[in-house]
Amino acid sequence: MKLQQLRYICEVARRGLNVSSAAERLHTAQSGISTQIRLLEEELNVQIFERHGKRLVGTTPTGRTIIDMAERILTETENIHQVSEQLNDQHKGTLSVGTIQAYASHSLPAIITRFSNEFPGIQLRIHQGNPEQLADMVLSRTADLAITTAPETVSDELIMLPYKTWNIAVITLPDHPLQKVKPLTLEAIAAYPLVTYDYTFMSRSSINNAFDDKGLMTNIALTAMSSEIIKTYVGLGMGVGLVAASSMDERDGNLSMIDASHLFEPGTTYICMHRGRLLREYVYVFINFLAPELTRDIVERAVQTEAIN
């Protein structure tokens, strides 16, 4: 049994049994993954995956147990590396952070600057993606943590620590008729084409639910995974924007913002981490910079909490 084989079965399971997608993620050949899975099954004398011809169609009960154990083994393997690195030099290493674009542009720069000044020997890697992609980065250990809204489904291997709440705002060109509507209503907003977040963002569900509850039809002119893209196309006159209020700053002088916190449920941003993973000292510091209320003790207890099956 090889660690690489365990990585293969875990990645295939994460990818919904799509061997091609797993191969792309692991930068290897699809045939190599299939061969190694077969060799592992033969060595263990069990069937991990159910097959229809050559296609994987399910995971056997025994296979699910093996995959769960393999995930724990891979986590502990990573922990061994973390321990050795920390003992060798606490002031050198890498911190990989996944984030949605809004935080990469607005909230993180000050935190990154502070962290880099305190830990100049730590190499920072910033990854961007939508909530599903960010959760996958943490699961696959590409990122040590992710700052994200909640994906549609959260793996038991992940923990999600609430980090910040925020409200949806309406943004328009300064002379837009909505600027004169007081108080702002959903009916007034629905009369215009909308530019807002991609469906993979949890905040999109909040927006949809608000209009659905009122029985209002909306014209979604454009969706994007980035507040910056939404603002760009609102500025071009594509429609009325619905974005996180916190994404607006002094650089957006060509747009006007209207408070809509009374119309939409507030959103929550989370710090997402891999359950059971050992974190180096500077990771705890980085998290505390993000959210001072998240002390090392709180984070450590959360990370080490076992999943409830």
Helices and strands as residue ranges (DSSP letters): H 3-14, H 19-26, H 30-44, E 49-52, E 55-59, H 61-88, E 93-99, H 101-105, H 108-118, E 122-128, H 131-139, E 145-149, E 158-166, E 168-172, G 177-180, H 186-190, E 194-197, H 202-213, E 220-224, H 227-235, E 240-244, G 245-247, G 250-252, E 256-259, E 267-274, H 281-290, H 296-304
